[in-house]
C-alpha cells in the first residue's frame, strides 16, 4: 500500500481526509484527479486524459449586465420619459420590466452591492471610493469575505469581462505600482479582462483608460467618444471569445460612464433635442407623469410629489440664463440616447454571433437617481464637489471665452445640468441622487430579457427588489449554492433575494421583506410594504447644506409611507402610525448594526473634516520624465497646500512644452515653456484663471526652475513665485484655491499633459510634450 501511494496510485490517508469538497461550498473547486495510472515503467502505466467536471447546468446562459450611470426613473421614453432609449425598449419589449427596483442612491455602493449580492456597507462601500474613511463599512475595499459574481462564475467555468466605469478600487491604490488586488482583474475581484476607467468619472473625449493593469491613451481624434470605444472593445472581446473559447459561457459587465458628469457628446446628438425642453423642468415633470400613467408604468392612483422649497422653479430662472439651462439638458439627453445606442450595438453583436437567444440581459437604468450635483447648472462639475460658491453669470462669462453655448458638451468644459432637470428626471418621486430616504435617489427601472426562457410581458413587475438581488437571481438560475469559503476566506451571508419567481408571474407575492437604505445619513427601511425614512443632513442641490456641521442623527424627523397604496411616497403617515414608525426605526438600527452602517452619517465626515481626506502619506517626492498618469488622489497636492517644486532641466533654444501638469480642462495647474518663456497657470475650475509668465526668455542650457506656493488653508488664496537659477522671474496671486481636488480621474504628468489639457493656451497642441530634458522634479510639501 505504501509503495502504491508513493507511485501515485492512491492518495495518502491524510490527503484524502483534507480534500476540498466538490459541491461548490468551497471555491475554487479541487483539481480534477488524474485518470491515468503512473507505474514505475511506461509498460506498466496507462495514460488517459482527465475530463474536467462541468458544474453548470446544461445550456447555462451567457450573462450581460448593462448599468448606466446617474440616470433616473423618469428619463427613458421606454417608460414615459423624454429621452429616446431604443435599446432599453428593445430589452423591455423582448422580456419583462420592474418598476419597484432599487439602488443605493450613489455609485460605488450600488456597484459593490450589485457585484457581490450583499448590502453596500457590509462590503465596505458605504460611500464613494474617494470619500472613504476608516470605519469598517466605509473603507472602499470590497472584502475577500464577499466574493464577487465574477470570482464565483469564473470558478464555475465562465469567461468574465468588465467594460467602462469601475469605481470600486481605493483611490490610493490606482497607480502603476498598485497594489492590484482590488483592480477589476485582481485576485480580490476576479474578472478575466477589463477595459475602462477606475475613477468615478472621466472625460468622454480623453478618458483615463486602463486595459487590465496597463494604462491606455485614447487617440487624438475628433470623432472619438468613450461610449463608442466601450462598445467597440466589447464587440472585439465577444468575437475573440467566440473564436478561442466557444464552449464557455460568458459574463460581461458593461458599465459606461454615461450619463454621469461631465456630460460630453457630439453636437449633432444634443441637437436632436433642440427646443424640447424650452418649457422647463416643472412642465417636463408634469408631462412625464402623464405619459407614465398612460403607459401603465406607474399605478393609476399615483400622486405627483411636489418640488421642495429649496430647489428653484423654472419660473425663478432669469430669462437671460434660460438658454444656458435648456442647452445643458439637451446635451444630457443626447448623451444618454447615444450611450443607449452603443448598448444596442453590443446586443446587435450577440445576435450576429447567434448568442442572443441564450443570453440573459439585465439592463439597470441607473446606479442611482438622476444627479443634482450640478446644482444651479455648471460648466465644471467639481465646483459642487469642492463646495465652491459661484454664480451663473461667472460661468457664462467663462463660457463666452470658450465659444458660448456651442462649447457645452465639448472637451473644453465639464458641464452638468441644473438640479431641476435631475428632479424632473426622477418623476414622480421626491428628490435625487444622494438621497436614500426617497425613491428619487434609489428607484431605477430594470429590464430583463432572456429569449430562451422568459416570455415577453409588458406588465410591470411591482415586487420590491434591490440591486443586491441580481447575484442571487443568477445563482438561482445556475443552481449555484453561495459558497461558504472562497480562496480560503469564510464568506459573508448573501443579503439579496432571487427574483426568478417573478419571471413568469407579474402578480407573484413579493419575497423581499426587509431592506435598509443609507447614504450620507439619508436613510430608510422597507418592511413588508411599508417604508420609514428620514432625509438626513445633506442637500445635494445646495452648495452648502444648512446645518450640516451641527447635524445630530438623533434629532432627525422620520416619515412613514404605505407603499401598497402610495407608489410615490406622497402621503406621510408618521403622525397616524407612531407605533409602527417606532418599530421600524428600531428595526433600522438593528439592520444598521448588523451591516456596519455605524456611525450613521460617516459619508459626510470628509465634508466636515477635509483635513482627513484620502491622500498620500508622503511629503517629499522626486520625479522625472517617466512619471505620467499619477492619479490626482495619489499625487502631491500642488493646488491645495503649500509646496515647493524644484526642476533640473536642460532647455534648447526657444524651449517649448509642459514641465509638469496636474488636472485637466475643468481645473488644474500647469508649468510649461512657451517659445523660451516660463509660464505658470492655475485653472480654477474654468471660472477663474491665474497666470505668471517670465518677461525674458530663458537661455538654452541647464537651469534650476523653482515654483514656490504658499496657501494658508484649503480654499484660501495662494501666492505663487517662479524662480530660475535663484532669481525671481514671475509671480501671481491665486484669489482662491481648490480645497479638495481638481478632478476625479485626471493625473499628474511630467514632461507632458496627458488627457484633458489644463491650459487653453496649448489645447490645440496637446499633449504638448517638452522638447528638452528633465533630469528631476523634486516636490516638498511645506
C-alpha positions as a printed Julia matrix, in Angstrom:
782×3 Matrix{Float64}:
   0.0    0.0     0.0
   2.83   2.39    0.85
   4.56   1.63   -2.46
   1.31   2.24   -4.35
   0.87   5.56   -2.61
   4.44   6.57   -3.4
   3.88   5.66   -7.06
   0.77   7.89   -7.18
  -1.79   5.09   -7.46
  -3.79   6.08   -4.35
  -3.78   9.25   -2.24
  -2.26   9.16    1.22
  -4.86   8.98    4.01
  -4.02  12.49    5.24
  -4.57  13.93    1.77
  -7.91  12.17    1.36
  -9.06  13.41    4.75
  -8.38  17.06    3.9
  -9.61  17.02    0.29
 -11.64  20.05   -0.83
 -15.32  19.17   -1.32
 -16.54  19.16   -4.92
 -20.01  20.58   -4.26
 -19.2   24.28   -4.7
 -19.29  25.04   -1.0
 -15.56  25.71   -1.18
 -14.06  27.55   -4.15
 -12.07  27.14   -6.23
 -13.11  23.6    -6.97
 -10.48  20.93   -6.22
  -8.23  19.88   -9.1
  -9.58  17.06  -11.2
  -7.67  13.91  -10.25
  -5.72  12.13  -12.93
  -7.44   9.29  -14.76
  -4.06   7.83  -15.66
  -2.02   5.21  -13.84
   1.6    6.14  -13.21
   3.57   2.95  -12.53
   7.36   2.7   -12.31
   7.64   1.94  -16.04
   5.83   3.06  -19.17
   4.87  -0.54  -19.89
   3.01  -0.74  -16.6
   1.43   2.74  -16.95
  -1.77   3.95  -18.61
  -2.38   7.49  -19.9
  -5.97   8.72  -20.06
  -6.9   12.39  -20.5
  -8.75  13.58  -17.42
 -12.15  15.09  -18.09
 -12.83  18.24  -16.13
 -16.26  18.11  -14.49
 -18.92  20.59  -15.57
 -20.5   22.19  -12.52
 -23.06  24.19  -14.51
 -26.48  23.09  -15.76
 -26.84  22.21  -19.42
 -27.12  25.27  -21.66
 -26.09  27.66  -18.91
 -26.87  31.15  -20.24
 -24.45  33.88  -21.11
 -24.95  36.89  -18.85
 -24.82  40.58  -19.79
 -25.37  43.29  -17.17
 -25.78  46.81  -18.55
 -25.54  49.54  -15.92
 -25.96  53.19  -16.87
 -24.81  55.98  -14.57
 -26.74  58.85  -12.93
 -29.99  58.39  -14.88
 -33.35  58.5   -13.15
 -36.69  56.71  -13.15
 -38.45  59.34  -15.25
 -35.96  59.76  -18.1
 -36.31  56.91  -20.66
 -39.1   57.09  -23.23
 -39.39  53.32  -22.79
 -41.36  54.16  -19.66
 -42.76  57.61  -20.44
 -39.74  59.89  -20.17
 -38.34  62.43  -22.65
 -35.12  60.65  -23.76
 -35.2   58.16  -26.6
 -33.85  54.81  -25.37
 -34.31  52.29  -28.2
 -32.1   49.61  -26.65
 -33.82  49.73  -23.28
 -37.14  49.46  -25.16
 -35.76  46.54  -27.14
 -34.84  44.63  -23.98
 -38.11  45.54  -22.24
 -40.23  44.53  -25.25
 -38.42  41.2   -25.52
 -38.66  40.5   -21.8
 -40.01  41.99  -18.57
 -39.6   45.2   -16.57
 -39.55  46.13  -12.88
 -40.95  49.42  -11.59
 -40.01  48.85   -7.92
 -36.32  48.08   -8.3
 -33.84  49.98   -6.13
 -30.24  51.09   -5.86
 -28.27  52.69   -3.01
 -28.56  56.36   -4.12
 -24.85  56.56   -5.02
 -22.46  54.92   -7.46
 -19.66  52.93   -5.77
 -22.02  51.41   -3.17
 -24.52  50.35   -5.84
 -21.79  48.68   -7.88
 -20.4   46.86   -4.85
 -23.87  45.6    -3.91
 -24.61  44.56   -7.5
 -21.38  42.59   -7.9
 -21.46  40.85   -4.5
 -25.14  40.33   -3.67
 -24.55  41.98   -0.3
 -25.58  45.24    1.3
 -23.17  48.02    0.46
 -21.84  48.74    3.95
 -21.4   45.04    4.65
 -18.85  45.11    1.83
 -17.09  48.29    2.98
 -18.77  50.56    0.44
 -20.85  52.99    2.45
 -19.6   55.91    0.35
 -17.7   56.54   -2.88
 -14.08  55.43   -3.11
 -12.71  58.99   -2.97
 -14.56  59.75    0.28
 -13.6   56.53    2.07
 -12.93  56.77    5.81
 -11.64  54.23    8.31
 -14.79  52.68    9.68
 -15.41  49.11    8.5
 -18.49  49.98    6.46
 -16.75  52.86    4.65
 -13.24  51.71    3.72
 -13.96  51.48   -0.01
 -12.48  47.96   -0.05
 -14.67  45.0    -1.03
 -13.51  42.31    1.42
 -12.33  38.88    0.34
 -15.1   37.54    2.59
 -17.66  38.72    0.0
 -16.61  37.14   -3.27
 -17.86  38.89   -6.38
 -20.06  37.39   -9.06
 -17.06  37.45  -11.41
 -14.95  35.45   -8.95
 -17.61  32.78   -8.38
 -18.67  32.45  -12.02
 -15.02  32.25  -13.04
 -14.54  29.26  -10.74
 -17.61  27.66  -12.31
 -16.13  28.0   -15.79
 -17.41  31.34  -17.1
 -15.25  33.74  -19.1
 -15.67  37.15  -17.48
 -15.07  40.71  -18.67
 -15.87  44.21  -17.42
 -16.05  47.37  -19.53
 -16.42  51.02  -18.52
 -16.59  52.62  -15.12
 -15.19  50.64  -12.19
 -15.07  52.95   -9.12
 -14.56  50.15   -6.58
 -10.79  50.36   -6.08
  -9.49  52.57   -3.25
  -8.34  55.87   -4.75
  -4.85  55.46   -3.26
  -4.42  52.06   -4.98
  -4.87  53.19   -8.57
  -1.26  53.98   -9.54
   1.02  51.9   -11.72
   2.5   50.44   -8.52
  -0.83  49.06   -7.32
  -1.47  47.07   -5.21
  -3.67  45.41   -7.81
  -5.71  43.08   -5.61
  -8.83  45.24   -5.85
  -8.47  46.18   -9.5
 -11.13  44.5   -11.68
  -8.73  41.76  -12.78
  -7.09  41.45   -9.36
  -7.37  38.32   -7.26
  -9.81  40.02   -4.91
 -12.32  40.8    -7.69
 -11.74  38.15  -10.34
 -12.58  39.44  -13.82
 -10.53  37.87  -16.62
 -10.44  41.13  -18.6
 -11.08  44.83  -18.01
 -11.18  47.86  -20.27
 -12.33  51.14  -18.83
 -11.52  53.68  -16.11
 -11.02  53.21  -12.39
 -12.33  56.53  -11.05
 -15.88  57.76  -10.6
 -15.9   59.81  -13.79
 -13.68  60.77  -16.68
 -13.66  62.86  -19.84
 -15.59  61.12  -22.6
 -13.22  62.71  -25.13
  -9.89  61.94  -23.42
 -10.66  59.28  -20.81
  -8.04  57.96  -18.4
  -8.24  54.37  -19.6
  -6.84  51.11  -18.27
  -6.68  47.74  -20.0
  -6.23  45.1   -17.33
  -3.23  46.57  -15.42
  -1.89  48.84  -18.16
  -2.72  52.47  -18.94
  -4.1   53.3   -22.38
  -4.14  56.67  -24.16
  -7.12  57.23  -26.47
  -6.43  58.63  -29.93
  -6.48  62.38  -30.54
  -9.4   62.03  -32.91
 -12.32  64.48  -33.06
 -14.66  61.53  -33.73
 -13.53  59.54  -30.69
 -16.03  59.04  -27.86
 -15.67  56.75  -24.85
 -19.13  55.15  -25.11
 -18.4   54.12  -28.69
 -14.97  52.83  -27.69
 -16.51  50.69  -24.96
 -18.95  49.17  -27.44
 -16.11  48.53  -29.9
 -13.96  46.86  -27.26
 -16.84  44.7   -26.06
 -17.63  43.57  -29.59
 -13.96  42.69  -30.13
 -13.91  40.7   -26.87
 -17.07  38.8   -27.84
 -15.54  37.87  -31.2
 -12.35  36.67  -29.53
 -14.39  34.67  -27.04
 -16.31  33.08  -29.9
 -13.03  32.2   -31.65
 -10.96  30.98  -28.7
 -13.42  29.69  -26.08
 -16.76  28.94  -27.77
 -17.59  26.19  -25.26
 -17.51  28.62  -22.32
 -20.45  30.74  -21.26
 -19.55  34.36  -20.55
 -20.41  37.11  -18.09
 -20.0   40.67  -19.37
 -20.45  43.69  -17.07
 -20.98  46.76  -19.3
 -20.98  49.94  -17.23
 -20.26  53.06  -19.31
 -19.6   56.46  -17.76
 -22.73  58.0   -19.32
 -24.82  59.76  -18.13
 -22.57  60.78  -15.21
 -20.97  64.18  -15.49
 -19.21  65.51  -17.38
 -21.96  65.45  -19.99
 -19.87  65.11  -23.15
 -21.46  64.38  -26.51
 -21.26  65.28  -30.19
 -23.24  68.4   -31.07
 -25.48  66.53  -33.52
 -26.74  64.25  -30.74
 -27.58  67.19  -28.48
 -29.27  68.93  -31.4
 -31.79  66.06  -31.63
 -33.41  67.61  -28.55
 -33.22  71.26  -29.55
 -36.3   73.05  -28.28
 -37.77  70.04  -26.49
 -37.08  71.39  -23.0
 -37.9   75.03  -23.56
 -40.81  74.95  -21.11
 -38.54  73.98  -18.21
 -38.34  71.22  -15.62
 -41.68  71.8   -13.87
 -43.59  71.31  -17.11
 -41.37  68.38  -18.12
 -42.19  66.64  -14.87
 -45.93  67.01  -15.41
 -45.67  65.77  -18.99
 -43.6   62.75  -17.97
 -46.03  61.89  -15.17
 -48.97  61.84  -17.59
 -47.08  59.62  -20.02
 -46.03  57.2   -17.26
 -49.66  56.76  -16.31
 -50.81  56.42  -19.91
 -48.32  53.58  -20.43
 -49.38  51.83  -17.25
 -45.81  52.08  -15.97
 -47.0   53.53  -12.67
 -50.29  52.8   -10.88
 -53.24  54.98  -11.86
 -53.61  56.26   -8.29
 -50.02  57.52   -8.09
 -49.63  61.13   -6.96
 -47.07  63.54   -8.4
 -44.94  64.73   -5.49
 -44.14  68.46   -5.22
 -40.83  70.25   -5.69
 -39.05  71.04   -2.45
 -38.86  74.72   -1.5
 -35.04  74.71   -1.56
 -34.95  73.88   -5.29
 -35.56  76.58   -7.88
 -38.68  76.58  -10.01
 -38.27  77.15  -13.73
 -40.11  80.44  -13.24
 -37.3   81.53  -10.91
 -34.68  81.29  -13.67
 -33.94  84.67  -15.29
 -34.77  84.76  -18.98
 -31.14  85.61  -19.75
 -29.99  82.33  -18.19
 -32.64  80.04  -19.68
 -30.82  79.28  -22.96
 -27.87  78.01  -20.88
 -30.11  75.82  -18.73
 -32.03  74.46  -21.73
 -28.86  73.58  -23.61
 -27.46  71.71  -20.61
 -30.5   69.43  -20.69
 -30.34  68.99  -24.46
 -26.71  67.9   -24.14
 -27.57  65.45  -21.37
 -30.44  63.94  -23.34
 -28.24  63.42  -26.4
 -25.56  61.91  -24.17
 -27.98  59.32  -22.75
 -29.55  58.43  -26.11
 -26.08  57.98  -27.54
 -24.92  55.56  -24.83
 -28.14  53.57  -25.05
 -27.5   53.29  -28.8
 -23.99  51.95  -28.1
 -25.5   49.32  -25.81
 -27.63  48.37  -28.79
 -24.51  47.7   -30.83
 -23.46  45.12  -28.23
 -26.9   43.47  -28.47
 -26.58  43.5   -32.27
 -23.3   41.62  -31.99
 -24.85  38.97  -29.76
 -27.46  38.42  -32.46
 -24.85  38.34  -35.23
 -22.91  35.68  -33.33
 -26.03  33.61  -32.7
 -25.75  34.1   -28.93
 -28.71  36.33  -28.15
 -31.28  33.58  -27.56
 -29.36  32.1   -24.63
 -28.06  35.34  -23.15
 -29.86  36.84  -20.18
 -29.61  40.62  -20.19
 -30.13  42.74  -17.07
 -30.43  46.37  -18.15
 -30.26  48.51  -14.99
 -31.18  52.03  -15.99
 -29.09  53.9   -13.43
 -26.92  53.2   -10.41
 -28.92  55.84   -8.51
 -31.37  58.59   -9.33
 -30.56  61.48  -11.62
 -27.8   63.69  -10.21
 -28.42  67.11   -8.66
 -24.67  67.67   -8.21
 -24.74  70.26  -10.98
 -26.7   72.37   -8.5
 -27.51  75.6   -10.41
 -26.01  74.26  -13.65
 -22.26  74.05  -14.14
 -19.51  74.19  -16.73
 -17.12  72.49  -14.28
 -18.72  69.65  -12.38
 -16.37  69.54   -9.41
 -17.27  73.08   -8.41
 -20.05  71.41   -6.43
 -17.87  68.62   -5.04
 -15.49  71.26   -3.71
 -18.38  73.38   -2.36
 -17.06  76.42   -4.22
 -19.58  79.28   -4.37
 -20.13  80.7    -7.85
 -22.75  82.39   -9.97
 -24.25  81.59  -13.35
 -23.01  85.0   -14.52
 -19.44  83.94  -13.72
 -19.92  80.71  -15.62
 -21.47  82.37  -18.63
 -18.6   84.87  -18.8
 -16.11  82.0   -18.79
 -18.2   80.08  -21.33
 -18.15  83.02  -23.71
 -14.36  82.71  -23.85
 -14.76  79.08  -24.92
 -17.24  79.55  -27.74
 -20.53  80.14  -25.95
 -23.33  77.59  -25.69
 -21.86  75.54  -28.53
 -18.96  74.66  -26.24
 -21.3   72.74  -23.93
 -20.76  69.02  -24.35
 -17.31  69.6   -25.82
 -13.81  68.87  -24.48
 -13.13  72.35  -23.04
 -15.82  72.09  -20.35
 -17.08  69.53  -17.83
 -20.71  70.58  -17.9
 -23.55  69.12  -15.86
 -27.15  70.28  -15.78
 -29.23  72.14  -13.21
 -30.64  70.09  -10.32
 -34.14  70.92  -11.53
 -33.61  68.68  -14.56
 -32.5   65.85  -12.28
 -35.64  66.29  -10.19
 -37.73  66.08  -13.37
 -35.71  63.02  -14.37
 -36.83  61.28  -11.19
 -40.56  61.75  -11.82
 -42.84  61.0    -9.95
 -40.64  60.77   -6.87
 -39.18  63.29   -4.45
 -35.53  64.34   -4.6
 -32.5   62.96   -6.47
 -29.24  61.03   -6.3
 -27.57  61.07   -2.85
 -30.95  60.91   -1.09
 -31.5   57.35    0.17
 -34.68  58.16    2.05
 -36.86  58.76   -1.02
 -37.19  56.95   -4.31
 -35.92  59.86   -6.39
 -32.5   58.72   -5.19
 -32.98  54.95   -5.19
 -35.64  53.71   -7.61
 -34.4   52.83  -11.11
 -36.03  50.9   -13.97
 -34.82  47.35  -14.63
 -35.48  45.39  -17.83
 -34.62  41.68  -18.09
 -34.61  39.65  -21.31
 -33.74  36.0   -21.96
 -35.43  34.82  -25.16
 -34.8   31.14  -24.41
 -36.57  31.22  -21.05
 -38.52  34.43  -20.38
 -41.73  35.15  -22.27
 -42.21  38.81  -23.19
 -44.71  40.55  -20.92
 -45.3   44.31  -20.74
 -46.92  44.07  -17.28
 -44.57  45.85  -14.87
 -43.25  43.68  -12.05
 -44.24  45.58   -8.88
 -42.35  43.44   -6.35
 -39.94  45.43   -4.18
 -36.39  44.48   -5.19
 -32.86  45.83   -4.85
 -29.62  45.77   -6.77
 -28.24  43.18   -4.32
 -30.84  40.76   -5.72
 -29.16  40.3    -9.11
 -26.41  37.98   -7.85
 -28.76  35.57   -6.04
 -31.01  35.62   -9.12
 -28.11  34.45  -11.27
 -27.06  31.86   -8.68
 -30.65  30.57   -8.63
 -30.74  30.22  -12.42
 -27.41  28.36  -12.43
 -28.25  26.2    -9.4
 -25.25  27.64   -7.55
 -25.39  27.48   -3.78
 -23.47  30.54   -2.48
 -20.08  29.2    -1.39
 -19.17  29.24    2.28
 -15.41  29.55    1.56
 -13.67  31.26   -1.39
  -9.87  31.32   -1.68
  -9.68  30.32    1.97
 -11.96  33.16    3.19
 -15.16  32.28    5.03
 -17.92  34.13    3.22
 -20.35  36.75    4.45
 -24.05  35.96    4.03
 -25.81  36.92    0.82
 -28.3   39.71    1.52
 -30.19  39.64   -1.77
 -33.29  37.67   -2.76
 -33.7   35.84   -6.07
 -36.15  37.44   -8.49
 -36.68  34.27  -10.56
 -40.13  33.79   -9.01
 -41.28  36.97  -10.81
 -40.12  35.96  -14.28
 -43.36  34.16  -15.23
 -45.77  35.76  -12.78
 -46.11  39.55  -12.51
 -48.56  39.16   -9.64
 -46.47  36.83   -7.5
 -46.32  38.0    -3.86
 -43.04  39.76   -3.16
 -40.42  37.73   -1.3
 -38.1   40.54   -0.23
 -39.5   41.59    3.11
 -36.79  43.88    4.52
 -34.22  46.23    3.01
 -32.43  49.14    4.61
 -31.09  52.21    2.79
 -28.38  54.66    3.88
 -26.26  57.28    2.18
 -24.59  60.25    3.88
 -27.05  59.98    6.78
 -30.1   59.96    4.49
 -31.71  56.65    5.35
 -34.76  54.46    5.27
 -36.17  50.98    5.82
 -38.54  48.9     3.71
 -40.57  46.39    5.68
 -43.29  44.31    4.02
 -44.96  47.12    2.07
 -44.14  49.99    4.44
 -41.29  52.48    4.23
 -39.88  54.59    7.07
 -37.29  57.23    6.28
 -35.53  60.48    7.13
 -33.93  62.94    4.71
 -30.63  63.43    6.56
 -28.16  66.33    6.68
 -27.03  66.74    3.07
 -28.95  68.7     0.42
 -27.12  67.84   -2.82
 -28.58  70.7    -4.9
 -27.22  73.34   -2.5
 -23.54  74.35   -2.42
 -23.62  74.49    1.37
 -26.13  72.29    3.22
 -27.65  74.26    6.11
 -26.99  72.7     9.49
 -24.53  70.13    8.18
 -21.89  70.91   10.8
 -24.35  70.71   13.72
 -26.43  67.77   12.48
 -27.41  65.17   15.07
 -28.86  61.92   13.73
 -30.88  61.5    16.93
 -32.83  64.67   16.15
 -33.9   63.68   12.61
 -37.62  63.72   11.86
 -38.84  60.47   10.3
 -41.59  59.88    7.75
 -43.74  56.8     7.09
 -45.35  55.61    3.86
 -47.7   52.75    2.97
 -46.3   51.66   -0.39
 -49.2   49.32   -1.03
 -51.38  52.34   -1.74
 -48.78  55.11   -2.17
 -46.39  54.36   -5.04
 -44.58  57.72   -4.96
 -44.2   58.35   -1.2
 -46.68  61.2    -1.36
 -48.67  60.71    1.87
 -46.65  60.81    5.1
 -48.44  58.7     7.74
 -45.95  59.26   10.59
 -48.5   61.13   12.7
 -51.2   58.5    12.16
 -48.98  55.46   12.78
 -46.47  56.41   15.52
 -46.23  52.88   16.92
 -45.43  51.33   13.54
 -42.9   54.07   12.86
 -41.19  53.45   16.19
 -40.92  49.73   15.45
 -39.44  50.4    12.03
 -36.91  52.9    13.4
 -35.78  50.26   15.89
 -35.54  47.68   13.1
 -33.44  50.11   11.05
 -30.94  50.33   13.91
 -30.77  46.52   14.08
 -30.09  46.37   10.34
 -27.55  49.18   10.63
 -25.65  47.42   13.41
 -25.57  44.12   11.52
 -24.44  45.73    8.25
 -21.69  48.05    9.59
 -23.67  51.22    8.93
 -22.48  52.87   12.15
 -21.63  55.66   12.6
 -24.67  56.97   10.77
 -23.53  59.81    8.51
 -19.95  58.57    8.12
 -20.14  59.54    4.45
 -20.19  63.24    5.33
 -17.11  63.07    7.59
 -14.75  64.47    4.98
 -17.11  67.33    4.19
 -16.78  68.32    7.85
 -13.13  67.32    8.21
 -11.35  67.9     4.87
  -8.02  67.51    6.66
  -8.79  63.77    6.89
  -9.22  63.33    3.14
  -7.61  60.39    1.38
  -4.11  61.48    0.49
  -0.63  60.18    0.03
   1.43  59.65    3.21
   4.47  61.25    1.61
   5.74  64.82    1.94
   8.71  64.59   -0.47
   8.98  63.18   -3.97
  11.48  63.02   -6.8
  10.03  62.61  -10.27
  11.43  62.57  -13.79
  10.08  62.34  -17.31
   8.99  58.73  -16.72
   6.35  59.97  -14.27
   2.99  60.1   -16.01
  -0.59  59.1   -15.22
  -0.21  59.61  -11.46
  -3.84  59.92  -10.25
  -4.58  63.19   -8.51
  -5.62  61.46   -5.28
  -2.14  59.94   -5.0
  -0.18  62.95   -6.28
   1.22  65.91   -4.32
  -1.49  68.44   -3.51
   0.13  71.21   -5.52
  -3.07  73.19   -5.89
  -4.39  72.99   -2.34
  -1.45  73.14    0.08
   1.86  74.95    0.43
   4.67  73.35   -1.53
   7.93  73.9    -3.33
   8.78  72.36   -6.7
  12.37  72.34   -7.98
  13.13  71.25  -11.53
  16.52  70.38  -13.02
  16.12  70.69  -16.78
  18.12  71.26  -19.94
  16.44  73.71  -22.31
  17.0   74.13  -26.0
  16.65  77.41  -27.9
  13.03  78.65  -27.66
  12.19  75.76  -25.33
   8.57  74.6   -25.58
   6.34  72.12  -23.8
   4.96  71.08  -20.42
   7.33  70.67  -17.48
   4.57  69.29  -15.25
   0.79  69.42  -15.08
  -1.88  68.34  -12.63
  -5.57  68.08  -13.54
  -7.36  68.88  -16.78
  -9.5   71.35  -18.68
 -12.09  71.5   -15.89
  -9.47  72.54  -13.32
  -5.78  72.12  -12.63
  -2.38  73.74  -12.77
   0.48  73.58  -15.2
   4.06  74.82  -15.62
   5.3   74.96  -19.18
   7.72  76.58  -21.6
   6.33  78.64  -24.46
   8.98  79.56  -27.06
  11.51  80.2   -24.33
   9.21  81.85  -21.77
   8.35  80.11  -18.48
   4.58  80.08  -17.84
   2.56  79.01  -14.81
  -1.24  78.7   -14.93
  -3.74  77.9   -12.17
  -7.06  76.91  -13.78
  -9.62  77.47  -11.01
 -12.39  75.21  -12.3
 -12.67  77.18  -15.58
 -14.38  80.17  -13.98
 -11.07  81.8   -12.96
  -7.57  81.51  -14.42
  -4.35  82.9   -12.94
  -1.03  83.07  -14.78
   2.57  84.11  -14.28
   4.97  84.46  -17.21
   8.65  85.27  -17.34
   9.3   88.57  -19.1
  12.56  87.33  -20.61
  13.24  84.14  -22.49
  15.29  81.51  -20.72
  18.6   80.87  -22.42
  19.39  77.42  -23.77
  21.24  75.17  -21.34
  20.82  73.7   -17.86
  18.62  75.55  -15.38
  17.11  75.1   -11.94
  13.46  76.19  -12.11
  11.53  76.63   -8.86
   7.86  77.19   -8.06
   7.09  78.24   -4.5
   3.41  78.12   -3.46
   2.03  79.35   -0.13
  -1.56  78.53    0.89
  -2.7   79.22    4.44
  -5.51  76.64    4.46
  -7.63  74.64    1.96
  -9.52  77.0    -0.3
  -7.53  80.09    0.74
  -5.61  82.33   -1.69
  -2.22  81.22   -2.92
   0.97  83.19   -3.51
   2.95  81.6    -6.34
   6.53  82.67   -7.09
   8.58  81.48  -10.1
  12.39  81.49   -9.92
  15.11  80.46  -12.34
  18.61  79.8   -11.04
  17.77  81.61   -7.8
  16.28  84.73   -9.42
  12.57  85.55   -9.33
  11.08  85.75  -12.83
   7.35  85.92  -12.15
   4.59  85.67   -9.59
   0.79  85.58   -9.28
  -1.84  85.62   -6.56
  -4.5   82.94   -6.91
  -7.51  84.51   -5.19
  -8.99  81.16   -4.13
  -7.78  77.6    -4.43
  -9.41  74.21   -4.79
  -9.95  72.72   -1.29
 -10.26  69.05   -2.27
  -9.47  68.01   -5.85
  -9.47  69.47   -9.33
 -10.8   66.31  -10.99
 -11.88  62.74  -10.34
  -9.58  60.97  -12.79
  -7.05  63.37  -14.34
  -3.41  62.94  -13.4
  -0.04  64.43  -12.56
   2.31  64.22  -15.54
   5.94  65.26  -16.0
   7.12  66.45  -19.41
   3.64  66.27  -20.95
  -0.04  66.94  -20.19
  -1.84  63.69  -20.9
  -5.61  63.51  -21.04
  -7.61  66.68  -20.85
  -5.22  69.71  -21.04
  -5.12  72.2   -18.18
  -4.43  75.28  -20.3
  -6.31  76.65  -23.27
  -3.01  78.12  -24.43
  -1.81  74.72  -25.62
  -5.18  72.99  -26.06
  -4.64  72.53  -29.8
  -1.03  71.39  -29.22
  -1.81  68.71  -26.59
  -0.22  66.69  -25.09
   2.38  69.43  -25.59
   5.44  67.32  -24.74
   8.53  69.14  -23.52
  11.26  69.35  -26.18
  14.17  69.45  -23.74
  15.44  67.14  -20.99
  14.04  66.89  -17.47
  16.51  65.3   -15.07
  14.48  65.69  -11.88
  11.34  67.26  -10.46
  11.59  67.48   -6.68
   8.46  68.28   -4.68
   8.29  69.17   -0.99
   5.14  69.93    0.96
   5.87  72.82    3.28
